[in-house]
Amino acid sequence: MITKPRIFSKLFIDENTQHHYETHGFATIPLLNAETLQQMRSLFYTERSNITEDVTHSVYASGCSTDYDLRKRIGQIIDSTIPALLNGIVNTDSIELMGGTMLLKAPGENGFLQAHFDNPVLDENKFSSAFLWVPLEDVNETNGCVYVLPATHLIDHGPRGMMSPFPYKQWDEIIYKYGVPVTVKAGTALVMDHALLHYSLNNHSNKERIAFTFNLKPKAAQQIHYYYRQDKNEIELFKTDVAFYFNENFFERPQHLEQIGSLPYRMPLFTEQEFSAYLEKASSVFLMPA
């Protein structure tokens, strides 16, 4: 069986948005009005001028910066603006915003972001969580929009975590054959389940593509950091909170977090032919969100 059972948390108030998220692994929602969009542009462009690191390779993420003050400032911009905008969209009584980062994709031939899924942030056997990507300019296939692999959040990828090997590297050609571009207007949020496969191509415009991201998770769910131990070939689970990602190098094994479990790492339990057939069917039946 290529898929596994999923329990989906009721993240969104609108039933169509929730259904699209559960069925296809992603959805789009209008988030920023014109005034807030201009405000966010001003704030992020100001922070952009403070970045001294190389931003020309793949996608630059402030959340991975060695400038921890920058990480925190970006997080504060998102945390002070976005929660009020989620009222009427997200079930804020039971769902909370978590973290936030700025993403830059520079023009040129070095902006390709390989296919990947995001690490889990909670126990996905009990809850679900989402990653929201919000561009500050209209995005399309020219300037590096996101491509999604519909319904891949339902696949049994096996355990995954920070630094774990990407299990489909040898099947890249299949993934890029069935990727679907999601073009959205500035200020529109692309919602993706953390287990959804996605990627983006080079930015062929003459302008940086700036976006910001944050996560949604149930308040009842303990936040968990999943880390791959190559020497043991296992995924270690650590109890954590959002402050860890603003203050620590999360690419390294945590030294100050409480370990609450471990999982033996394994590759997916299906063939290349089964994977290809699933992607073909999923990409042919989904409907692009309105």
Secondary structure, 3 states (H helix, E strand, C coil): CCECCCCCCCCECCHHHHHHHHHHCEEEEECCCHHHHHHHHHHHHHHHCCCCCCCCCCCEEHHHCCCHHHHHHHHHHHHHHHHHHCECCECCCCEEEEEEEEEEECECCCCCEEEECCCCCCCCCCCCCEEEEEECCCECCCCCCEEECCCHHHECCCCCCECCCCCCHHHHHHHHHHCEEECECCCEEEEEECCCCEEECCECCCCCEEEEEEEEEECCCCCEEEEEECCCCEEEEEECCCHHHHHCCCCCCCCCCEEEEEEECCCCCCCHHHHHHHHHHHHHHCCCCC
